[in-house]
Amino acid sequence: MLSPLGDFTIHPATVTDDPAEIGPVDVILFMVKNYDTLQAAEQIRPLVGSDTAIIPFQNGVEARAMLSNVLGARHVLGGVAFIPASIQEPGVIKHNAELAKLVFGEFDKQITPRAVSFLDALEKAGVAGEISTDISMVLWSKLMFLTSMSAINCITATSWPCAVG
């Protein structure tokens, strides 16, 4: 990762292509392209335990319904990543500004222990986070921003790095 906040490398990365090897987890940060949501939701099923929270950090507003249908609504929070970044080359992400924040929350507007625990984990890791009591508004606001920027980019034939998530 190349970033104005400090570069870093994850090496070696510990990964698996078999979520069943891991079993249930506390929190899943769900970060796939929207067109891969349903397939990825099926693949993470072994990670979802009775108390698992799933936080999609995707552009758009469809993830809640799709994940709820596959994995259960009680698991799904809303999430918005404010991290302007792009793929510089395979395996190298370029963070394009100092903005780097994850906003998340329950759809019932409550501040729950699981949201507070996740915020605490972010803070301990040095990641900026915020619990929103109106995550639906935050999701729709970002969608409207991205929609207007996309129209301008198309008209002017320019590209603008979008948020990864």
Protein Blocks (a to p, Z undefined) as FASTA:
>chain_A
ZZfkbpcddddddddfbfklnopcfbdcddddfklmmmmmmmmmmmpcfklccddddedj
klmmmmmmmnopklpccdddddddddfbghiacdfbfbdcdddddfklpacfklmmmmmm
mmmnopacdddfblmlmmmmmmmmmmmmmmmmmmnopacdddeZZ
